[in-house]
Amino acid sequence: MGHSDCDETMGRLSLYLDRELSEEEVGEVMIHLHSCPPCEQVFDFQAELKRLVRKECCTDDAPARLRAWVRKLAVEKTEPAR
């Protein structure tokens, strides 16, 4: 397991969290995460952050400015790269 494996996994982590990878890619990321504690820590942090944002920021109780920011990020993520 080399540095390039970590770079590749970190590059696909967002897609992995959003369930946008093929089954083969999911398997590759999972294998790497289970065998690389530093990458697994990054994954755990990002997964928890995503969960908290979804839970706390996407309700009517969240400030309107925060909800707008989260919606903007979601739209930007779905737009094709320029």
C-alpha positions, -999 to +999 in steps of 0.1 A: +000+000+000+017+031-012+011+069-011-005+068-045-031+043-031-040+068-004-042+097-030-064+076-052-087+066-023-089+102-010-098+114-046-127+090-047-139+094-011-166+120-018-180+098-046-178+068-022-197+087+005-223+098-020-227+062-034-217+072-068-190+045-075-194+012-093-195-019-072-159-027-082-147+008-071-166+005-038-148-027-032-114-011-039-121+018-016-134-004+012-103-027+010-080+003+012-100+019+041-099-013+061-061-017+056-051+020+061-060+036+094-051+072+084-074+070+054-101+053+075-099+082+100-104+107+072-134+087+059-149+085+094-145+122+099-161+130+065-189+106+070-198+120+104-195+156+091-219+147+062-243+131+086-243+161+109-247+186+081-277+166+068-292+162+103-286+197+116-286+219+085-313+206+063-342+212+086-365+242+090-348+248+123-314+257+107-308+293+098-320+302+063-285+313+053-271+279+063-298+260+044-291+281+013-254+274+015-260+236+018-284+237-011-258+257-032-232+231-024-255+203-035-263+220-068-226+227-075-218+190-068-244+179-094-233+204-121-208+191-147-172+203-143-163+233-165 
